[in-house]
Amino acid sequence: MTLTRADVKRIEELGYKADDFLTKSEDGFCELKLVDDFCLFYDKATKLCTIYDHRPAGCKYYPITYHWTKRKCVLDLDCPS
Protein backbone atom coordinates (compact mmCIF):
# COMPACT_ATOMS: atom_id res chain seq x y z
CA MET A 1 0.00 0.00 0.00
CA THR A 2 1.39 3.37 -1.01
CA LEU A 3 1.67 5.89 1.81
CA THR A 4 1.19 9.64 1.73
CA ARG A 5 3.18 12.00 3.94
CA ALA A 6 0.06 12.41 6.06
CA ASP A 7 -0.23 8.62 6.44
CA VAL A 8 3.38 8.38 7.62
CA LYS A 9 2.91 11.20 10.12
CA ARG A 10 -0.33 9.69 11.47
CA ILE A 11 1.30 6.28 12.01
CA GLU A 12 4.39 7.84 13.59
CA GLU A 13 2.11 9.67 16.03
CA LEU A 14 1.01 6.22 17.24
CA GLY A 15 4.61 5.61 18.38
CA TYR A 16 5.94 3.69 15.38
CA LYS A 17 9.20 4.67 13.70
CA ALA A 18 9.05 5.07 9.92
CA ASP A 19 11.83 2.48 9.51
CA ASP A 20 9.60 -0.06 11.27
CA PHE A 21 6.65 0.18 8.87
CA LEU A 22 7.85 1.94 5.71
CA THR A 23 9.75 0.69 2.69
CA LYS A 24 10.61 2.37 -0.60
CA SER A 25 9.27 0.86 -3.82
CA GLU A 26 11.43 0.51 -6.93
CA ASP A 27 9.84 3.67 -8.32
CA GLY A 28 10.56 5.65 -5.15
CA PHE A 29 7.15 5.59 -3.46
CA CYS A 30 6.79 4.94 0.27
CA GLU A 31 4.85 1.76 0.98
CA LEU A 32 3.81 -0.30 3.98
CA LYS A 33 6.16 -3.15 4.80
CA LEU A 34 4.88 -6.67 4.27
CA VAL A 35 5.48 -9.63 6.58
CA ASP A 36 4.80 -13.04 5.01
CA ASP A 37 2.92 -11.26 2.18
CA PHE A 38 0.64 -9.45 4.65
CA CYS A 39 0.64 -5.86 5.80
CA LEU A 40 2.74 -5.34 8.91
CA PHE A 41 -0.37 -4.12 10.74
CA TYR A 42 -2.56 -7.10 9.80
CA ASP A 43 -3.27 -9.41 12.73
CA LYS A 44 -3.64 -12.92 11.31
CA ALA A 45 -5.31 -14.23 14.46
CA THR A 46 -8.13 -11.69 14.47
CA LYS A 47 -7.99 -10.91 10.73
CA LEU A 48 -8.13 -7.22 11.61
CA CYS A 49 -5.96 -4.16 11.09
CA THR A 50 -4.19 -3.19 14.32
CA ILE A 51 -4.22 0.52 13.37
CA TYR A 52 -7.64 0.53 11.72
CA ASP A 53 -8.74 3.95 13.02
CA HIS A 54 -5.44 5.43 11.79
CA ARG A 55 -4.96 3.36 8.62
CA PRO A 56 -3.53 4.87 5.42
CA ALA A 57 -5.87 6.61 2.99
CA GLY A 58 -5.36 3.88 0.38
CA CYS A 59 -6.57 1.26 2.85
CA LYS A 60 -9.77 3.22 3.45
CA TYR A 61 -10.68 3.01 -0.24
CA TYR A 62 -9.46 -0.54 -0.89
CA PRO A 63 -10.32 -2.59 -2.99
CA ILE A 64 -10.54 0.53 -5.17
CA THR A 65 -7.00 1.47 -6.23
CA TYR A 66 -5.45 3.95 -8.59
CA HIS A 67 -3.96 2.35 -11.71
CA TRP A 68 -1.00 4.54 -12.72
CA THR A 69 -0.74 3.40 -16.33
CA LYS A 70 -4.49 3.56 -16.98
CA ARG A 71 -4.70 6.84 -15.03
CA LYS A 72 -7.96 5.90 -13.35
CA CYS A 73 -9.38 4.08 -10.35
CA VAL A 74 -9.96 0.35 -10.74
CA LEU A 75 -11.19 -2.55 -8.66
CA ASP A 76 -8.41 -4.81 -7.34
CA LEU A 77 -9.57 -8.20 -8.58
CA ASP A 78 -7.10 -9.95 -6.23
CA CYS A 79 -8.97 -8.65 -3.17
CA PRO A 80 -9.97 -11.65 -1.03
CA SER A 81 -13.23 -10.06 0.08
VENFEN-V630176 format. One record per pair of residues at least 12 apart in sequence whose ideal C-beta (glycine too) atoms are under 8 Angstrom apart, sorted by the first residue. I is the first residue (numbers start at 1). GAP is how many residues later the second one is. Records with the same first field share a line. If there is no record, write none. Layout:
I: GAP + GAP
//
This chain:
1: 30 + 31 + 38 + 55 + 57 + 58 + 61
2: 23 + 27 + 28 + 29 + 54 + 56
3: 19 + 26 + 27 + 28 + 29 + 53 + 55
4: 52 + 53
6: 51
7: 49 + 50 + 51
8: 14 + 22
10: 44
11: 40 + 43 + 45
13: 41
14: 37 + 40
20: 13 + 20
21: 12 + 19 + 20
32: 24
41: 14
62: 14 + 17
63: 12 + 13 + 16 + 18
64: 12
//
